[in-house]
Amino acid sequence: MHLYIGVCLEQQDSGSWAANAPDLPGCEVQGSSSGEALARVRLALEGRIAERLGRGEALPEPRGLDELRATDNGAGEYFSVHMNLRHLKALARHQAGRWDIPDQN
């Protein structure tokens, strides 16, 4: 059970790096290096996918890298990130009922 999500990585004018997953809104991160940005976006993807699974929401059909390059406005490099759905489904089951807990602050 595997899912491959396209990620766009680009260097900002400030020198930092930004990474996002166009097919999963909300997975946008910054890092001081390209490696840090890729690691952070992977964690964001895992959390977002597990949350959607835990809520019973469908996952989007990810587009291939060629389609992302042709349709996305990002000027960066595109990578395919492997997600282990079996692991994320187990995480969603473990976190069941915790997704909608209101913030106590």
Backbone bond lengths (Angstrom), bond angles and torsions (degrees), N, CA, C in turn:
res aa  C-N    CA-C-N  psi(-1)  N-CA   C-N-CA  omega(-1)  CA-C   N-CA-C  phi
1 M - - - 1.432 - - 1.519 108.34 -
2 H 1.301 113.96 98.83 1.452 119.52 -174.94 1.518 110.17 -127.87
3 L 1.311 115.01 152.15 1.448 122.50 176.57 1.522 106.73 -138.64
4 Y 1.299 116.58 133.48 1.457 121.37 177.09 1.518 108.12 -113.29
5 I 1.329 116.69 121.76 1.462 123.24 -177.22 1.527 108.51 -112.18
6 G 1.319 115.97 131.99 1.461 120.97 176.47 1.518 111.15 -76.71
7 V 1.322 115.76 136.60 1.462 123.05 -179.67 1.518 108.78 -127.57
8 C 1.326 115.77 136.96 1.467 121.46 175.89 1.523 108.25 -103.84
9 L 1.316 115.80 129.28 1.467 122.68 179.71 1.519 108.10 -120.82
10 E 1.336 116.02 127.33 1.462 117.95 177.39 1.522 111.10 -147.01
11 Q 1.328 114.17 147.45 1.451 120.52 179.12 1.526 108.71 -84.23
12 Q 1.323 115.65 136.15 1.451 122.50 -179.49 1.533 110.08 -87.92
13 D 1.316 116.34 163.41 1.466 120.60 177.70 1.527 112.03 -58.77
14 S 1.323 116.91 -29.52 1.461 121.94 -179.40 1.530 112.52 -74.42
15 G 1.340 116.52 -10.72 1.455 120.79 -177.62 1.518 112.95 99.08
16 S 1.335 117.05 -15.54 1.464 119.58 176.46 1.526 108.91 -75.33
17 W 1.321 116.22 173.56 1.456 122.06 -178.76 1.519 109.35 -119.44
18 A 1.311 116.71 142.29 1.463 122.82 176.56 1.516 108.33 -119.61
19 A 1.325 115.63 142.16 1.462 121.28 176.39 1.520 107.49 -136.17
20 N 1.332 115.39 141.31 1.457 120.13 177.27 1.516 109.85 -148.88
21 A 1.325 114.07 158.39 1.460 121.98 176.78 1.523 107.24 -112.24
22 P 1.336 118.18 100.44 1.459 120.95 -176.00 1.530 114.41 -56.86
23 D 1.327 118.34 -27.94 1.460 120.86 -178.34 1.528 113.57 -85.86
24 L 1.326 117.73 -7.54 1.465 121.77 177.26 1.526 109.11 -130.76
25 P 1.323 117.37 86.43 1.469 120.43 -179.45 1.524 111.40 -53.41
26 G 1.304 115.37 143.58 1.458 121.01 -178.92 1.510 113.33 97.71
27 C 1.309 117.37 -8.34 1.468 121.25 178.38 1.521 108.43 -100.74
28 E 1.335 114.93 73.82 1.459 122.12 179.77 1.520 107.58 -129.26
29 V 1.325 116.47 125.67 1.462 120.91 -175.31 1.526 110.41 -136.57
30 Q 1.324 114.85 166.29 1.460 123.28 175.04 1.525 108.13 -124.54
31 G 1.311 116.37 153.83 1.455 121.70 175.29 1.507 110.40 -151.81
32 S 1.319 116.76 159.73 1.457 120.00 179.29 1.525 112.17 -79.96
33 S 1.338 116.28 -14.63 1.465 121.07 176.03 1.532 107.81 -138.97
34 S 1.319 116.01 166.49 1.460 119.37 178.57 1.528 110.69 -63.87
35 G 1.331 116.78 -39.67 1.462 120.78 178.94 1.518 112.30 -63.53
36 E 1.325 116.40 -40.64 1.458 119.65 178.56 1.528 110.62 -65.70
37 A 1.328 117.44 -42.13 1.468 120.88 178.99 1.527 110.93 -63.49
38 L 1.327 117.60 -41.84 1.469 120.37 178.55 1.532 111.14 -65.67
39 A 1.316 117.85 -39.89 1.469 120.68 178.39 1.526 110.42 -64.93
40 R 1.326 116.39 -41.53 1.462 119.84 179.94 1.521 112.03 -67.59
41 V 1.340 117.35 -39.12 1.462 118.59 -179.37 1.528 109.98 -69.13
42 R 1.308 117.02 -33.06 1.473 119.56 176.58 1.529 110.30 -62.37
43 L 1.337 117.40 -44.48 1.456 120.98 177.13 1.525 111.48 -63.20
44 A 1.337 116.44 -40.53 1.467 120.42 178.04 1.530 110.46 -62.95
45 L 1.325 116.57 -41.02 1.462 120.78 178.19 1.525 110.82 -63.09
46 E 1.328 116.65 -46.47 1.460 119.98 179.84 1.527 110.58 -58.65
47 G 1.320 116.58 -45.05 1.459 120.10 -179.66 1.516 112.41 -65.30
48 R 1.319 116.92 -43.97 1.472 121.15 -178.07 1.529 111.06 -66.95
49 I 1.328 116.81 -42.60 1.469 120.05 179.51 1.529 110.25 -66.16
50 A 1.332 117.91 -44.65 1.463 120.77 178.88 1.526 110.25 -62.45
51 E 1.319 117.31 -39.47 1.468 120.38 178.40 1.526 110.83 -62.84
52 R 1.329 116.59 -46.09 1.474 119.65 179.30 1.523 110.85 -62.38
53 L 1.319 116.99 -42.66 1.466 120.14 177.66 1.523 110.79 -62.78
54 G 1.324 116.86 -41.94 1.457 121.32 179.98 1.513 113.33 -65.13
55 R 1.307 116.83 -29.77 1.467 121.51 178.16 1.530 111.97 -87.61
56 G 1.333 116.30 -4.62 1.460 120.06 -178.30 1.515 113.32 78.57
57 E 1.317 117.40 16.60 1.464 122.17 179.41 1.521 110.11 -83.15
58 A 1.311 115.33 148.01 1.466 120.34 177.39 1.525 109.95 -73.10
59 L 1.313 114.90 149.07 1.460 120.56 174.27 1.520 108.50 -87.84
60 P 1.320 117.12 145.45 1.464 118.72 178.57 1.526 110.73 -69.39
61 E 1.296 116.03 154.47 1.464 120.99 174.26 1.528 106.73 -80.07
62 P 1.332 117.90 109.47 1.462 119.23 -177.23 1.524 112.07 -67.28
63 R 1.308 114.60 141.73 1.464 120.77 176.68 1.521 109.27 -85.41
64 G 1.305 115.92 155.02 1.460 120.98 175.76 1.519 110.81 -71.97
65 L 1.319 116.28 163.74 1.459 120.54 -177.46 1.520 112.32 -62.06
66 D 1.337 117.89 -38.75 1.468 119.82 179.15 1.522 111.04 -63.02
67 E 1.329 116.99 -41.31 1.462 120.15 178.76 1.528 110.87 -67.11
68 L 1.331 117.13 -40.43 1.466 119.85 177.38 1.523 111.08 -60.91
69 R 1.330 116.29 -45.65 1.469 119.55 179.40 1.525 111.24 -59.17
70 A 1.328 116.17 -37.76 1.463 120.71 -176.44 1.527 112.92 -77.05
71 T 1.338 117.81 -28.05 1.462 119.74 -173.13 1.516 114.84 -112.40
72 D 1.313 119.21 -20.06 1.458 122.02 -178.36 1.521 109.45 -85.01
73 N 1.325 116.12 149.87 1.466 120.50 -179.44 1.523 113.20 -84.41
74 G 1.332 117.13 -6.41 1.456 120.23 -178.55 1.520 112.11 -65.33
75 A 1.318 115.58 143.61 1.460 120.55 -179.20 1.518 111.31 -103.29
76 G 1.306 116.96 8.51 1.449 120.01 -174.63 1.513 113.67 -89.59
77 E 1.320 113.96 -164.35 1.457 121.46 177.36 1.529 108.43 -91.59
78 Y 1.321 115.63 148.78 1.459 120.39 -179.42 1.519 110.10 -112.02
79 F 1.332 114.83 139.37 1.451 122.60 -179.62 1.518 108.74 -131.35
80 S 1.305 116.45 152.21 1.452 122.33 174.81 1.526 107.37 -102.97
81 V 1.333 116.11 120.99 1.458 121.65 -177.51 1.531 108.91 -105.89
82 H 1.320 115.87 126.05 1.464 122.08 -178.90 1.518 110.14 -81.76
83 M 1.321 115.48 130.85 1.461 122.37 175.62 1.525 108.41 -118.61
84 N 1.321 117.41 130.86 1.457 123.12 177.51 1.530 107.75 -88.79
85 L 1.317 117.13 102.37 1.457 120.78 -176.50 1.526 112.95 -66.23
86 R 1.307 117.67 -31.74 1.467 119.73 178.02 1.530 109.60 -60.62
87 H 1.308 116.70 -45.15 1.468 121.74 178.16 1.526 110.43 -63.27
88 L 1.328 117.62 -44.14 1.461 120.95 -176.58 1.524 111.94 -71.32
89 K 1.329 117.54 -31.78 1.474 120.02 174.53 1.528 110.17 -67.11
90 A 1.328 117.05 -39.49 1.466 120.53 176.91 1.530 110.12 -64.18
91 L 1.315 117.28 -40.99 1.463 121.15 176.93 1.527 110.45 -62.24
92 A 1.325 116.61 -42.40 1.465 120.65 179.09 1.527 110.90 -62.42
93 R 1.335 117.14 -41.33 1.470 120.24 177.83 1.530 110.44 -63.98
94 H 1.336 116.13 -41.10 1.459 121.00 -179.79 1.531 110.93 -63.62
95 Q 1.302 116.07 -36.95 1.471 121.60 -177.51 1.531 112.91 -90.54
96 A 1.321 118.10 5.62 1.468 122.31 -175.65 1.519 111.05 -49.12
97 G 1.325 115.23 131.83 1.453 121.69 178.50 1.509 114.62 84.52
98 R 1.312 117.95 -5.40 1.474 120.39 -178.01 1.517 113.40 -97.18
99 W 1.320 117.31 -8.93 1.462 119.41 -174.30 1.515 112.29 -71.81
100 D 1.332 117.88 -28.35 1.458 120.46 -175.34 1.507 114.16 -107.80
101 I 1.316 117.47 19.82 1.466 120.56 178.11 1.528 108.19 -73.91
102 P 1.336 117.27 124.30 1.463 119.06 -179.23 1.527 111.88 -66.79
103 D 1.301 114.91 150.36 1.459 121.37 178.68 1.516 108.97 -64.96
104 Q 1.324 117.94 132.15 1.459 122.50 -176.29 1.525 112.80 -87.96
105 N 1.329 118.52 1.77 1.471 121.09 -177.58 1.489 112.62 -80.37
